[in-house]
């Protein structure tokens, strides 16, 4: 299993927040921006308002897994930041996945064959 390339630098997060495009769902907020690479990079943000470390880590794991499984369906060459909202922690996994795909469709991140 291939590991997801992650975004770690604060300046990269800030650049994507300010110059990227965004889509909002009840489960997450998705920011994206082209990165001129041949692969996608992922950053995950979870606020302390959602709960303690255990709750925040569960939300991060769920969002990373949704992104990993959707990897073949996504266009290459984008930096993606997922910001967890309250429902991302305890909401049904299928609805979280659906919300992710809805946000990707809104931002035109899905490959042509998956858009129909």
DRENTOR-19479 format. One record per atom (N, C-alpha, C): residue number from 1; residue in three letters; atom name; x, y, z. Coordinates in Angstrom, 1 decimal. Example, Ala and Ser with C-alpha at 12.3 -4.5 7.8 and 13.67 -1.06 7.14 Angstrom:
// DRENTOR-19479
<num=1; residu=ALA; atome=N; east=13.2; north=-5.7; up=7.8>
<num=1; residu=ALA; atome=CA; east=12.3; north=-4.5; up=7.8>
<num=1; residu=ALA; atome=C; east=13.2; north=-3.3; up=7.8>
<num=2; residu=SER; atome=N; east=12.8; north=-2.2; up=7.1>
<num=2; residu=SER; atome=CA; east=13.7; north=-1.1; up=7.1>
<num=2; residu=SER; atome=C; east=12.9; north=0.0; up=7.9>
//
This chain:
// DRENTOR-19479
<num=1; residu=UNK; atome=N; east=0.8; north=-1.2; up=0.0>
<num=1; residu=UNK; atome=CA; east=0.0; north=0.0; up=0.0>
<num=1; residu=UNK; atome=C; east=0.9; north=1.2; up=0.0>
<num=2; residu=UNK; atome=N; east=0.6; north=2.1; up=-0.9>
<num=2; residu=UNK; atome=CA; east=1.4; north=3.4; up=-1.0>
<num=2; residu=UNK; atome=C; east=0.9; north=4.4; up=0.0>
<num=3; residu=UNK; atome=N; east=1.9; north=5.1; up=0.5>
<num=3; residu=UNK; atome=CA; east=1.6; north=6.1; up=1.5>
<num=3; residu=UNK; atome=C; east=1.3; north=7.4; up=0.8>
<num=4; residu=UNK; atome=N; east=0.3; north=8.2; up=1.4>
<num=4; residu=UNK; atome=CA; east=-0.1; north=9.5; up=0.9>
<num=4; residu=UNK; atome=C; east=1.0; north=10.5; up=1.2>
<num=5; residu=UNK; atome=N; east=1.3; north=11.3; up=0.2>
<num=5; residu=UNK; atome=CA; east=2.2; north=12.4; up=0.4>
<num=5; residu=UNK; atome=C; east=1.5; north=13.5; up=1.1>
<num=6; residu=UNK; atome=N; east=2.1; north=14.0; up=2.2>
<num=6; residu=UNK; atome=CA; east=1.4; north=15.0; up=3.0>
<num=6; residu=UNK; atome=C; east=2.0; north=16.4; up=2.9>
<num=7; residu=UNK; atome=N; east=1.2; north=17.4; up=3.2>
<num=7; residu=UNK; atome=CA; east=1.6; north=18.8; up=3.3>
<num=7; residu=UNK; atome=C; east=1.9; north=19.1; up=4.8>
<num=8; residu=UNK; atome=N; east=3.0; north=19.6; up=5.1>
<num=8; residu=UNK; atome=CA; east=3.4; north=19.9; up=6.5>
<num=8; residu=UNK; atome=C; east=3.7; north=21.3; up=6.8>
<num=9; residu=UNK; atome=N; east=4.2; north=22.0; up=5.8>
<num=9; residu=UNK; atome=CA; east=4.7; north=23.4; up=6.0>
<num=9; residu=UNK; atome=C; east=3.5; north=24.4; up=6.2>
<num=10; residu=UNK; atome=N; east=3.6; north=25.2; up=7.2>
<num=10; residu=UNK; atome=CA; east=2.5; north=26.2; up=7.4>
<num=10; residu=UNK; atome=C; east=2.4; north=27.2; up=6.2>
<num=11; residu=UNK; atome=N; east=3.5; north=27.6; up=5.6>
<num=11; residu=UNK; atome=CA; east=3.4; north=28.5; up=4.5>
<num=11; residu=UNK; atome=C; east=2.6; north=27.9; up=3.3>
<num=12; residu=UNK; atome=N; east=2.7; north=26.6; up=3.1>
<num=12; residu=UNK; atome=CA; east=2.0; north=25.9; up=2.1>
<num=12; residu=UNK; atome=C; east=0.5; north=25.9; up=2.4>
<num=13; residu=UNK; atome=N; east=0.2; north=25.6; up=3.6>
<num=13; residu=UNK; atome=CA; east=-1.2; north=25.7; up=4.1>
<num=13; residu=UNK; atome=C; east=-1.8; north=27.0; up=3.8>
<num=14; residu=UNK; atome=N; east=-1.1; north=28.1; up=4.2>
<num=14; residu=UNK; atome=CA; east=-1.6; north=29.4; up=4.1>
<num=14; residu=UNK; atome=C; east=-1.8; north=29.8; up=2.6>
<num=15; residu=UNK; atome=N; east=-0.9; north=29.4; up=1.8>
<num=15; residu=UNK; atome=CA; east=-1.0; north=29.7; up=0.3>
<num=15; residu=UNK; atome=C; east=-2.2; north=29.0; up=-0.3>
<num=16; residu=UNK; atome=N; east=-2.5; north=27.8; up=0.1>
<num=16; residu=UNK; atome=CA; east=-3.6; north=27.1; up=-0.4>
<num=16; residu=UNK; atome=C; east=-4.9; north=27.7; up=0.1>
<num=17; residu=UNK; atome=N; east=-4.9; north=28.1; up=1.4>
<num=17; residu=UNK; atome=CA; east=-6.1; north=28.8; up=1.9>
<num=17; residu=UNK; atome=C; east=-6.4; north=30.1; up=1.2>
<num=18; residu=UNK; atome=N; east=-5.3; north=30.9; up=0.9>
<num=18; residu=UNK; atome=CA; east=-5.6; north=32.2; up=0.4>
<num=18; residu=UNK; atome=C; east=-5.8; north=32.2; up=-1.1>
<num=19; residu=UNK; atome=N; east=-5.1; north=31.3; up=-1.9>
<num=19; residu=UNK; atome=CA; east=-5.1; north=31.4; up=-3.3>
<num=19; residu=UNK; atome=C; east=-5.9; north=30.2; up=-4.0>
<num=20; residu=UNK; atome=N; east=-6.2; north=29.2; up=-3.2>
<num=20; residu=UNK; atome=CA; east=-6.9; north=28.0; up=-3.7>
<num=20; residu=UNK; atome=C; east=-8.4; north=28.2; up=-3.8>
<num=21; residu=UNK; atome=N; east=-9.0; north=27.2; up=-4.3>
<num=21; residu=UNK; atome=CA; east=-10.5; north=27.2; up=-4.4>
<num=21; residu=UNK; atome=C; east=-11.0; north=26.3; up=-3.2>
<num=22; residu=UNK; atome=N; east=-12.3; north=26.5; up=-2.9>
<num=22; residu=UNK; atome=CA; east=-12.8; north=25.7; up=-1.7>
<num=22; residu=UNK; atome=C; east=-14.2; north=25.3; up=-2.0>
<num=23; residu=UNK; atome=N; east=-14.6; north=24.2; up=-1.4>
<num=23; residu=UNK; atome=CA; east=-16.0; north=23.7; up=-1.4>
<num=23; residu=UNK; atome=C; east=-16.4; north=23.3; up=0.0>
<num=24; residu=UNK; atome=N; east=-17.6; north=23.6; up=0.4>
<num=24; residu=UNK; atome=CA; east=-18.0; north=23.3; up=1.8>
<num=24; residu=UNK; atome=C; east=-19.1; north=22.3; up=1.8>
<num=25; residu=UNK; atome=N; east=-19.0; north=21.3; up=2.7>
<num=25; residu=UNK; atome=CA; east=-20.1; north=20.3; up=2.9>
<num=25; residu=UNK; atome=C; east=-20.3; north=20.3; up=4.4>
<num=26; residu=UNK; atome=N; east=-21.4; north=19.6; up=4.9>
<num=26; residu=UNK; atome=CA; east=-21.6; north=19.5; up=6.3>
<num=26; residu=UNK; atome=C; east=-20.5; north=18.7; up=7.1>
<num=27; residu=UNK; atome=N; east=-19.8; north=17.9; up=6.3>
<num=27; residu=UNK; atome=CA; east=-18.8; north=17.0; up=6.9>
<num=27; residu=UNK; atome=C; east=-17.3; north=17.6; up=6.9>
<num=28; residu=UNK; atome=N; east=-17.0; north=18.4; up=5.8>
<num=28; residu=UNK; atome=CA; east=-15.7; north=18.8; up=5.6>
<num=28; residu=UNK; atome=C; east=-15.7; north=20.1; up=4.8>
<num=29; residu=UNK; atome=N; east=-14.5; north=20.7; up=4.8>
<num=29; residu=UNK; atome=CA; east=-14.3; north=21.8; up=3.9>
<num=29; residu=UNK; atome=C; east=-13.1; north=21.4; up=3.1>
<num=30; residu=UNK; atome=N; east=-13.1; north=21.5; up=1.7>
<num=30; residu=UNK; atome=CA; east=-12.0; north=21.0; up=0.9>
<num=30; residu=UNK; atome=C; east=-11.5; north=22.2; up=0.2>
<num=31; residu=UNK; atome=N; east=-10.2; north=22.4; up=0.3>
<num=31; residu=UNK; atome=CA; east=-9.4; north=23.5; up=-0.4>
<num=31; residu=UNK; atome=C; east=-8.5; north=22.8; up=-1.4>
<num=32; residu=UNK; atome=N; east=-8.3; north=23.3; up=-2.6>
<num=32; residu=UNK; atome=CA; east=-7.4; north=22.7; up=-3.5>
<num=32; residu=UNK; atome=C; east=-6.7; north=23.8; up=-4.3>
<num=33; residu=UNK; atome=N; east=-5.6; north=23.4; up=-4.8>
<num=33; residu=UNK; atome=CA; east=-4.8; north=24.3; up=-5.7>
<num=33; residu=UNK; atome=C; east=-3.8; north=23.4; up=-6.5>
<num=34; residu=UNK; atome=N; east=-3.6; north=23.8; up=-7.8>
<num=34; residu=UNK; atome=CA; east=-2.6; north=23.0; up=-8.6>
<num=34; residu=UNK; atome=C; east=-1.2; north=23.1; up=-8.0>
<num=35; residu=UNK; atome=N; east=-0.4; north=22.0; up=-8.1>
<num=35; residu=UNK; atome=CA; east=0.9; north=22.0; up=-7.5>
<num=35; residu=UNK; atome=C; east=2.0; north=21.8; up=-8.4>
<num=36; residu=UNK; atome=N; east=1.8; north=21.6; up=-9.7>
<num=36; residu=UNK; atome=CA; east=2.8; north=21.4; up=-10.7>
<num=36; residu=UNK; atome=C; east=3.6; north=20.1; up=-10.5>
<num=37; residu=UNK; atome=N; east=3.1; north=19.2; up=-9.8>
<num=37; residu=UNK; atome=CA; east=3.7; north=17.9; up=-9.6>
<num=37; residu=UNK; atome=C; east=2.9; north=16.8; up=-10.3>
<num=38; residu=UNK; atome=N; east=3.4; north=15.6; up=-10.4>
<num=38; residu=UNK; atome=CA; east=2.6; north=14.5; up=-11.0>
<num=38; residu=UNK; atome=C; east=1.8; north=13.7; up=-10.0>
<num=39; residu=UNK; atome=N; east=1.7; north=14.2; up=-8.8>
<num=39; residu=UNK; atome=CA; east=1.0; north=13.5; up=-7.8>
<num=39; residu=UNK; atome=C; east=0.2; north=14.5; up=-6.9>
<num=40; residu=UNK; atome=N; east=-0.7; north=14.0; up=-6.2>
<num=40; residu=UNK; atome=CA; east=-1.5; north=14.9; up=-5.2>
<num=40; residu=UNK; atome=C; east=-0.9; north=14.8; up=-3.9>
<num=41; residu=UNK; atome=N; east=-1.0; north=15.9; up=-3.1>
<num=41; residu=UNK; atome=CA; east=-0.6; north=16.0; up=-1.8>
<num=41; residu=UNK; atome=C; east=-1.8; north=16.3; up=-0.9>
<num=42; residu=UNK; atome=N; east=-1.7; north=15.8; up=0.3>
<num=42; residu=UNK; atome=CA; east=-2.9; north=16.0; up=1.3>
<num=42; residu=UNK; atome=C; east=-2.4; north=16.7; up=2.5>
<num=43; residu=UNK; atome=N; east=-3.2; north=17.6; up=3.0>
<num=43; residu=UNK; atome=CA; east=-3.1; north=18.2; up=4.3>
<num=43; residu=UNK; atome=C; east=-4.4; north=18.1; up=5.0>
<num=44; residu=UNK; atome=N; east=-4.4; north=17.7; up=6.3>
<num=44; residu=UNK; atome=CA; east=-5.6; north=17.6; up=7.1>
<num=44; residu=UNK; atome=C; east=-5.5; north=18.5; up=8.3>
<num=45; residu=UNK; atome=N; east=-6.6; north=19.2; up=8.5>
<num=45; residu=UNK; atome=CA; east=-6.7; north=20.1; up=9.6>
<num=45; residu=UNK; atome=C; east=-7.9; north=19.8; up=10.5>
<num=46; residu=UNK; atome=N; east=-7.7; north=19.7; up=11.8>
<num=46; residu=UNK; atome=CA; east=-8.8; north=19.4; up=12.7>
<num=46; residu=UNK; atome=C; east=-8.7; north=20.3; up=13.9>
<num=47; residu=UNK; atome=N; east=-9.7; north=21.1; up=14.2>
<num=47; residu=UNK; atome=CA; east=-9.7; north=22.1; up=15.2>
<num=47; residu=UNK; atome=C; east=-9.8; north=21.4; up=16.6>
<num=48; residu=UNK; atome=N; east=-9.3; north=22.1; up=17.6>
<num=48; residu=UNK; atome=CA; east=-9.4; north=21.5; up=19.0>
<num=48; residu=UNK; atome=C; east=-10.8; north=21.7; up=19.5>
<num=49; residu=UNK; atome=N; east=-11.7; north=22.4; up=18.8>
<num=49; residu=UNK; atome=CA; east=-13.1; north=22.6; up=19.1>
<num=49; residu=UNK; atome=C; east=-13.8; north=21.2; up=19.0>
<num=50; residu=UNK; atome=N; east=-13.3; north=20.3; up=18.1>
<num=50; residu=UNK; atome=CA; east=-14.0; north=19.1; up=17.9>
<num=50; residu=UNK; atome=C; east=-13.8; north=18.1; up=19.1>
<num=51; residu=UNK; atome=N; east=-12.8; north=18.3; up=19.9>
<num=51; residu=UNK; atome=CA; east=-12.6; north=17.4; up=21.0>
<num=51; residu=UNK; atome=C; east=-11.2; north=17.2; up=21.4>
<num=52; residu=UNK; atome=N; east=-10.9; north=16.2; up=22.2>
<num=52; residu=UNK; atome=CA; east=-9.6; north=15.9; up=22.6>
<num=52; residu=UNK; atome=C; east=-8.8; north=15.2; up=21.5>
<num=53; residu=UNK; atome=N; east=-7.6; north=14.8; up=21.9>
<num=53; residu=UNK; atome=CA; east=-6.6; north=14.2; up=20.9>
<num=53; residu=UNK; atome=C; east=-7.2; north=13.0; up=20.3>
<num=54; residu=UNK; atome=N; east=-7.9; north=12.1; up=21.0>
<num=54; residu=UNK; atome=CA; east=-8.4; north=10.9; up=20.5>
<num=54; residu=UNK; atome=C; east=-9.4; north=11.2; up=19.4>
<num=55; residu=UNK; atome=N; east=-10.3; north=12.1; up=19.7>
<num=55; residu=UNK; atome=CA; east=-11.4; north=12.5; up=18.7>
<num=55; residu=UNK; atome=C; east=-10.7; north=13.1; up=17.5>
<num=56; residu=UNK; atome=N; east=-9.8; north=14.0; up=17.6>
<num=56; residu=UNK; atome=CA; east=-9.1; north=14.7; up=16.5>
<num=56; residu=UNK; atome=C; east=-8.4; north=13.7; up=15.6>
<num=57; residu=UNK; atome=N; east=-7.7; north=12.8; up=16.3>
<num=57; residu=UNK; atome=CA; east=-6.9; north=11.8; up=15.5>
<num=57; residu=UNK; atome=C; east=-7.9; north=10.8; up=14.7>
<num=58; residu=UNK; atome=N; east=-9.0; north=10.5; up=15.3>
<num=58; residu=UNK; atome=CA; east=-10.0; north=9.7; up=14.6>
<num=58; residu=UNK; atome=C; east=-10.5; north=10.4; up=13.4>
<num=59; residu=UNK; atome=N; east=-10.8; north=11.7; up=13.5>
<num=59; residu=UNK; atome=CA; east=-11.2; north=12.5; up=12.3>
<num=59; residu=UNK; atome=C; east=-10.1; north=12.5; up=11.3>
<num=60; residu=UNK; atome=N; east=-8.9; north=12.7; up=11.7>
<num=60; residu=UNK; atome=CA; east=-7.8; north=12.7; up=10.7>
<num=60; residu=UNK; atome=C; east=-7.7; north=11.4; up=10.0>
<num=61; residu=UNK; atome=N; east=-7.7; north=10.3; up=10.7>
<num=61; residu=UNK; atome=CA; east=-7.7; north=9.0; up=10.1>
<num=61; residu=UNK; atome=C; east=-8.8; north=8.7; up=9.1>
<num=62; residu=UNK; atome=N; east=-10.0; north=9.1; up=9.5>
<num=62; residu=UNK; atome=CA; east=-11.1; north=9.0; up=8.6>
<num=62; residu=UNK; atome=C; east=-10.9; north=9.8; up=7.3>
<num=63; residu=UNK; atome=N; east=-10.5; north=11.0; up=7.4>
<num=63; residu=UNK; atome=CA; east=-10.3; north=11.9; up=6.2>
<num=63; residu=UNK; atome=C; east=-9.2; north=11.3; up=5.3>
<num=64; residu=UNK; atome=N; east=-8.1; north=10.9; up=6.0>
<num=64; residu=UNK; atome=CA; east=-7.0; north=10.3; up=5.2>
<num=64; residu=UNK; atome=C; east=-7.4; north=9.1; up=4.4>
<num=65; residu=UNK; atome=N; east=-8.2; north=8.3; up=5.0>
<num=65; residu=UNK; atome=CA; east=-8.7; north=7.0; up=4.4>
<num=65; residu=UNK; atome=C; east=-9.6; north=7.4; up=3.2>
<num=66; residu=UNK; atome=N; east=-10.5; north=8.3; up=3.4>
<num=66; residu=UNK; atome=CA; east=-11.4; north=8.7; up=2.3>
<num=66; residu=UNK; atome=C; east=-10.6; north=9.2; up=1.1>
<num=67; residu=UNK; atome=N; east=-9.5; north=10.0; up=1.4>
<num=67; residu=UNK; atome=CA; east=-8.7; north=10.5; up=0.3>
<num=67; residu=UNK; atome=C; east=-7.9; north=9.4; up=-0.3>
<num=68; residu=UNK; atome=N; east=-7.4; north=8.5; up=0.5>
<num=68; residu=UNK; atome=CA; east=-6.6; north=7.4; up=-0.1>
<num=68; residu=UNK; atome=C; east=-7.4; north=6.5; up=-1.0>
<num=69; residu=UNK; atome=N; east=-8.6; north=6.2; up=-0.6>
<num=69; residu=UNK; atome=CA; east=-9.5; north=5.3; up=-1.4>
<num=69; residu=UNK; atome=C; east=-10.0; north=6.0; up=-2.7>
<num=70; residu=UNK; atome=N; east=-10.1; north=7.4; up=-2.6>
<num=70; residu=UNK; atome=CA; east=-10.5; north=8.1; up=-3.8>
<num=70; residu=UNK; atome=C; east=-9.4; north=8.5; up=-4.7>
<num=71; residu=UNK; atome=N; east=-8.2; north=8.2; up=-4.3>
<num=71; residu=UNK; atome=CA; east=-7.0; north=8.5; up=-5.1>
<num=71; residu=UNK; atome=C; east=-7.0; north=8.2; up=-6.6>
<num=72; residu=UNK; atome=N; east=-7.4; north=7.0; up=-7.0>
<num=72; residu=UNK; atome=CA; east=-7.5; north=6.7; up=-8.4>
<num=72; residu=UNK; atome=C; east=-8.5; north=7.5; up=-9.2>
<num=73; residu=UNK; atome=N; east=-9.5; north=8.0; up=-8.5>
<num=73; residu=UNK; atome=CA; east=-10.6; north=8.8; up=-9.1>
<num=73; residu=UNK; atome=C; east=-10.2; north=10.3; up=-9.3>
<num=74; residu=UNK; atome=N; east=-9.2; north=10.7; up=-8.6>
<num=74; residu=UNK; atome=CA; east=-8.8; north=12.2; up=-8.6>
<num=74; residu=UNK; atome=C; east=-7.9; north=12.5; up=-9.7>
<num=75; residu=UNK; atome=N; east=-8.0; north=13.7; up=-10.2>
<num=75; residu=UNK; atome=CA; east=-7.0; north=14.2; up=-11.1>
<num=75; residu=UNK; atome=C; east=-5.7; north=14.4; up=-10.4>
<num=76; residu=UNK; atome=N; east=-4.6; north=14.3; up=-11.2>
<num=76; residu=UNK; atome=CA; east=-3.2; north=14.4; up=-10.6>
<num=76; residu=UNK; atome=C; east=-2.8; north=15.9; up=-10.6>
<num=77; residu=UNK; atome=N; east=-1.9; north=16.2; up=-9.7>
<num=77; residu=UNK; atome=CA; east=-1.2; north=17.5; up=-9.7>
<num=77; residu=UNK; atome=C; east=-1.9; north=18.5; up=-8.8>
<num=78; residu=UNK; atome=N; east=-2.5; north=18.1; up=-7.7>
<num=78; residu=UNK; atome=CA; east=-3.2; north=19.1; up=-6.9>
<num=78; residu=UNK; atome=C; east=-2.8; north=18.9; up=-5.4>
<num=79; residu=UNK; atome=N; east=-2.7; north=20.1; up=-4.7>
<num=79; residu=UNK; atome=CA; east=-2.6; north=20.1; up=-3.3>
<num=79; residu=UNK; atome=C; east=-4.0; north=20.1; up=-2.7>
<num=80; residu=UNK; atome=N; east=-4.4; north=19.3; up=-1.8>
<num=80; residu=UNK; atome=CA; east=-5.7; north=19.2; up=-1.2>
<num=80; residu=UNK; atome=C; east=-5.6; north=19.3; up=0.3>
<num=81; residu=UNK; atome=N; east=-6.4; north=20.2; up=0.8>
<num=81; residu=UNK; atome=CA; east=-6.5; north=20.3; up=2.3>
<num=81; residu=UNK; atome=C; east=-7.9; north=20.0; up=2.7>
<num=82; residu=UNK; atome=N; east=-8.1; north=19.1; up=3.7>
<num=82; residu=UNK; atome=CA; east=-9.4; north=18.7; up=4.2>
<num=82; residu=UNK; atome=C; east=-9.5; north=19.3; up=5.6>
<num=83; residu=UNK; atome=N; east=-10.5; north=20.1; up=5.9>
<num=83; residu=UNK; atome=CA; east=-10.7; north=20.6; up=7.2>
<num=83; residu=UNK; atome=C; east=-11.9; north=19.9; up=7.7>
<num=84; residu=UNK; atome=N; east=-11.7; north=19.2; up=8.8>
<num=84; residu=UNK; atome=CA; east=-12.8; north=18.4; up=9.4>
<num=84; residu=UNK; atome=C; east=-13.8; north=19.3; up=10.1>
<num=85; residu=UNK; atome=N; east=-15.1; north=19.0; up=9.9>
<num=85; residu=UNK; atome=CA; east=-16.2; north=19.6; up=10.7>
<num=85; residu=UNK; atome=C; east=-16.7; north=18.6; up=11.7>
<num=86; residu=UNK; atome=N; east=-17.6; north=19.0; up=12.5>
<num=86; residu=UNK; atome=CA; east=-18.1; north=18.2; up=13.6>
<num=86; residu=UNK; atome=C; east=-18.6; north=16.9; up=13.2>
<num=87; residu=UNK; atome=N; east=-19.4; north=16.8; up=12.1>
<num=87; residu=UNK; atome=CA; east=-19.9; north=15.5; up=11.6>
<num=87; residu=UNK; atome=C; east=-18.9; north=14.5; up=11.1>
<num=88; residu=UNK; atome=N; east=-17.7; north=15.0; up=10.8>
<num=88; residu=UNK; atome=CA; east=-16.7; north=14.1; up=10.3>
<num=88; residu=UNK; atome=C; east=-16.2; north=13.1; up=11.3>
<num=89; residu=UNK; atome=N; east=-16.4; north=13.4; up=12.6>
<num=89; residu=UNK; atome=CA; east=-16.0; north=12.5; up=13.6>
<num=89; residu=UNK; atome=C; east=-16.9; north=11.3; up=13.8>
<num=90; residu=UNK; atome=N; east=-18.2; north=11.6; up=14.0>
<num=90; residu=UNK; atome=CA; east=-19.1; north=10.5; up=14.3>
<num=90; residu=UNK; atome=C; east=-20.1; north=10.2; up=13.2>
<num=91; residu=UNK; atome=N; east=-20.1; north=11.0; up=12.2>
<num=91; residu=UNK; atome=CA; east=-21.1; north=10.7; up=11.1>
<num=91; residu=UNK; atome=C; east=-20.8; north=9.4; up=10.4>
<num=92; residu=UNK; atome=N; east=-21.8; north=8.9; up=9.7>
<num=92; residu=UNK; atome=CA; east=-21.6; north=7.7; up=8.9>
<num=92; residu=UNK; atome=C; east=-20.5; north=7.8; up=7.8>
<num=93; residu=UNK; atome=N; east=-19.7; north=6.8; up=7.7>
<num=93; residu=UNK; atome=CA; east=-18.6; north=6.8; up=6.8>
<num=93; residu=UNK; atome=C; east=-19.0; north=7.0; up=5.4>
<num=94; residu=UNK; atome=N; east=-20.2; north=6.4; up=5.0>
<num=94; residu=UNK; atome=CA; east=-20.7; north=6.5; up=3.6>
<num=94; residu=UNK; atome=C; east=-21.0; north=8.0; up=3.3>
<num=95; residu=UNK; atome=N; east=-21.6; north=8.6; up=4.3>
<num=95; residu=UNK; atome=CA; east=-22.0; north=10.0; up=4.0>
<num=95; residu=UNK; atome=C; east=-20.7; north=10.9; up=4.0>
<num=96; residu=UNK; atome=N; east=-19.7; north=10.6; up=4.8>
<num=96; residu=UNK; atome=CA; east=-18.4; north=11.3; up=4.7>
<num=96; residu=UNK; atome=C; east=-17.8; north=11.2; up=3.3>
<num=97; residu=UNK; atome=N; east=-17.8; north=9.9; up=2.8>
<num=97; residu=UNK; atome=CA; east=-17.3; north=9.7; up=1.5>
<num=97; residu=UNK; atome=C; east=-18.1; north=10.4; up=0.4>
<num=98; residu=UNK; atome=N; east=-19.4; north=10.4; up=0.5>
<num=98; residu=UNK; atome=CA; east=-20.3; north=11.1; up=-0.4>
<num=98; residu=UNK; atome=C; east=-20.0; north=12.6; up=-0.4>
<num=99; residu=UNK; atome=N; east=-19.8; north=13.1; up=0.8>
<num=99; residu=UNK; atome=CA; east=-19.5; north=14.6; up=0.9>
<num=99; residu=UNK; atome=C; east=-18.2; north=14.9; up=0.3>
<num=100; residu=UNK; atome=N; east=-17.2; north=14.0; up=0.4>
<num=100; residu=UNK; atome=CA; east=-15.9; north=14.3; up=-0.2>
<num=100; residu=UNK; atome=C; east=-16.0; north=14.3; up=-1.7>
<num=101; residu=UNK; atome=N; east=-16.7; north=13.3; up=-2.3>
<num=101; residu=UNK; atome=CA; east=-16.9; north=13.3; up=-3.7>
<num=101; residu=UNK; atome=C; east=-17.7; north=14.5; up=-4.2>
<num=102; residu=UNK; atome=N; east=-18.7; north=14.9; up=-3.5>
<num=102; residu=UNK; atome=CA; east=-19.5; north=16.1; up=-3.9>
<num=102; residu=UNK; atome=C; east=-18.6; north=17.3; up=-3.9>
<num=103; residu=UNK; atome=N; east=-17.8; north=17.5; up=-2.9>
<num=103; residu=UNK; atome=CA; east=-16.9; north=18.6; up=-3.0>
<num=103; residu=UNK; atome=C; east=-15.9; north=18.5; up=-4.1>
<num=104; residu=UNK; atome=N; east=-15.4; north=17.3; up=-4.4>
<num=104; residu=UNK; atome=CA; east=-14.5; north=17.1; up=-5.5>
<num=104; residu=UNK; atome=C; east=-15.1; north=17.4; up=-6.9>
<num=105; residu=UNK; atome=N; east=-16.4; north=17.0; up=-7.0>
<num=105; residu=UNK; atome=CA; east=-17.1; north=17.4; up=-8.3>
<num=105; residu=UNK; atome=C; east=-17.3; north=18.9; up=-8.4>
<num=106; residu=UNK; atome=N; east=-17.6; north=19.5; up=-7.3>
<num=106; residu=UNK; atome=CA; east=-17.8; north=21.0; up=-7.3>
<num=106; residu=UNK; atome=C; east=-16.5; north=21.7; up=-7.8>
<num=107; residu=UNK; atome=N; east=-15.4; north=21.2; up=-7.4>
<num=107; residu=UNK; atome=CA; east=-14.1; north=21.8; up=-7.7>
<num=107; residu=UNK; atome=C; east=-13.4; north=21.2; up=-9.0>
<num=108; residu=UNK; atome=N; east=-14.1; north=20.3; up=-9.6>
<num=108; residu=UNK; atome=CA; east=-13.6; north=19.6; up=-10.9>
<num=108; residu=UNK; atome=C; east=-12.3; north=18.9; up=-10.6>
<num=109; residu=UNK; atome=N; east=-12.3; north=18.1; up=-9.5>
<num=109; residu=UNK; atome=CA; east=-11.1; north=17.3; up=-9.2>
<num=109; residu=UNK; atome=C; east=-11.2; north=15.9; up=-9.6>
<num=110; residu=UNK; atome=N; east=-12.3; north=15.5; up=-10.1>
<num=110; residu=UNK; atome=CA; east=-12.5; north=14.1; up=-10.5>
<num=110; residu=UNK; atome=C; east=-12.1; north=13.9; up=-11.9>
<num=111; residu=UNK; atome=N; east=-11.5; north=12.7; up=-12.2>
<num=111; residu=UNK; atome=CA; east=-11.2; north=12.3; up=-13.6>
<num=111; residu=UNK; atome=C; east=-12.4; north=12.3; up=-14.5>
<num=112; residu=UNK; atome=N; east=-12.2; north=12.5; up=-15.7>
<num=112; residu=UNK; atome=CA; east=-13.4; north=12.6; up=-16.7>
<num=112; residu=UNK; atome=C; east=-14.3; north=11.4; up=-16.6>
<num=113; residu=UNK; atome=N; east=-13.7; north=10.2; up=-16.5>
<num=113; residu=UNK; atome=CA; east=-14.5; north=9.0; up=-16.5>
<num=113; residu=UNK; atome=C; east=-15.4; north=8.8; up=-15.3>
<num=114; residu=UNK; atome=N; east=-15.0; north=9.5; up=-14.2>
<num=114; residu=UNK; atome=CA; east=-15.8; north=9.4; up=-12.9>
<num=114; residu=UNK; atome=C; east=-16.8; north=10.5; up=-12.8>
<num=115; residu=UNK; atome=N; east=-16.8; north=11.5; up=-13.7>
<num=115; residu=UNK; atome=CA; east=-17.7; north=12.7; up=-13.5>
<num=115; residu=UNK; atome=C; east=-19.2; north=12.4; up=-13.9>
<num=116; residu=UNK; atome=N; east=-19.4; north=11.4; up=-14.8>
<num=116; residu=UNK; atome=CA; east=-20.7; north=11.2; up=-15.3>
<num=116; residu=UNK; atome=C; east=-21.6; north=10.7; up=-14.3>
//
